[in-house]
Amino acid sequence: MAVHGDSSGKSKDAMNDLTILNAENMMSNMKIINYSRTFMSIIAGVMAGILGFNGVIGFVFYIVVMAVTSLGLTAKANFSVHSYFDAWNRVLLDGFFGGLMSFVLFWTFAYDMVHIF
């Protein structure tokens, strides 16, 4: 992940008072989050289908997987999210509903392949 600010030529006090956001680094970080969530949604959908989860249990499984993914992304950022993103909700919520569609697609596909055919 890319850090927002560049500390070259600035005093330590000035860096504490001023938050510098680099748009290119932030876009790169957001792409990484979207790719990670999409990949984990596909993997979670296949796992839920193979394990035979039905109904609400499958959606609870998705929420748990996305919570673990958020925790992993936060750990990857060394728990200093504001160094890489402008807000906590970028790590916690971005890509949640987009990944849900991929999850349902692969969940139903894997369930049909394993349990119906």
N, C-alpha and C positions, 0 to 999 in steps of 0.2 A: 504494500500500500504506500502511496505517496503522501508525504507530509505537506500541509498547507503552506507554511511560511518558510522563508529562507532567512537564517539568522546572521548572514554575513554582513558585517559593517554596522550592526546595531548593538546598542548596549543591552544588558540584561534587563534593566528596568524598563526600557522602551518596549521590549518584547512582551513583558508582562502586562503593560498597559494597552498595547495595540495588538489586535488580532488581525493577521493578514490571511486572506483567503485567496488561494490560487485556483482559479476556475478550471484549469486543465487538470490539475491533480485531483480536484473534487470530482470531475466527470469520470476520470479513470477509476477512482474509488467506487463511484456509484455503479459503473459497469461491472466491477468485480463483485459487488453485492448482488446485482441482478443475475449474473451468471451463476453465482453460488446458490442463490435461492431457486433458480430454475432447475439446476442440476439436482439439488437436494429434493425438490418437489417430484421430479421424475423418479428418483431412487425410492423415495418414500411411497409413491403411488404403486410402484412395482412390488415393494415389500408388503404393503397393505393388501394388494390383490393376491399375492401368493399366500399370505397368512390367513386370508379369508375373512378379513374384517368387513362387517356390514354396518350400514347406517351411521349412527352418531359415533360409534367406536372408531371408524375410519377418519372422521373429521377431527376427533380428539387426538388421534395418532399424528395427523398433519400438524396440529397446533404444537404438539410436543416436539416434533422434528424441527419446526421452524423456531421454537424457543431454543433448542440446542444449537441450531445454526446461528442464531443471533448471539448466543453466548460464545460460540467459536469465533465469530467475526470480531466480537469485542475483545476476546483474548488475543487474536491476531493483531489487533491495534494496541496491544499492551494495556488495555483498560483505560486508555486516554483517548476517548472517542473524539473530543474536541480538537485534537491535533490533526485528525484526518477528515472529519465531517463537521458541518455547521450545527447539527443538533443530534440528540440521541435518537429521535424517531427515524432518522435515516437508516440506522443500523437495525432498529427493532421492527419497523413496519414497512419500509419500502420493498416492493416486490411481493408482499404477502398475498394479495388477491390475484395477481398475475400468475403466481406459482400455484394457486389453488386450482386454476383451470387445467394446468398441466398435470397436477396431482390427480384430479378426477379422471382425466383422460387415461392416464397410465394405470390407475387403480382399476377402472372398469375393464380395461384391456387385459391386464394380468389376471384379474379374477375370472373373466370369461375363459381365458386360455387354460387355466389350471383347474377350475372347479366346474365348468360347464362342458367343455369339449373333451 
